[in-house]
Amino acid sequence: MRIAIAVLGVIAVALPAALSAQEVQDNNASTLSEAGKIAARPAHDVGIANKKVPPVLQRAAAAPYAMQGTASCAQLSHGIAALDAALGPDFGEAAPVSGTKAGQIAKVAGETVVDTIIPFRGLVREVSGAAAAQRRMQAATYAGLARRGFLRGLARGKGCKV
């Protein structure tokens, strides 16, 4: 019950703060998305809403340098595209720029307010399993980055355009 009240309090504080400092023109959907992510942080901290590791990253974590699925340029391109969908754009690719300076400040302020709501946050994250879930996600992300680089190297070696 206390968690639900805390989450509602966080939403009541973080959402207006993020919206008031952010330009509400074309970034309206992005602003609401960021505010929602910030407001959900306490739920992640207590292990209620932890993200699941995507299957493509699970496969990459199991065998980042496996040769399976690398026989043709089409397979390599498909593998890279699947990892791009899970990881976001690769280095050197144009990443969409969103938000303004005021929006970034509002985001940091909202995160700071939300992070101070749960006392002993680090301990709570360890006890609830949220920290372990985050470590698993980070390990899978690193393996996915390694896999994507590996596939790009194979594609370049075969002369594929990806």
Summary of the structure (lengths in Angstrom):
residues: 162
radius of gyration: 19.4
end to end distance: 50.8
largest distance: 58.7
contacts: 439
relative contact order: 0.19
helix: 69%
strand: 0%
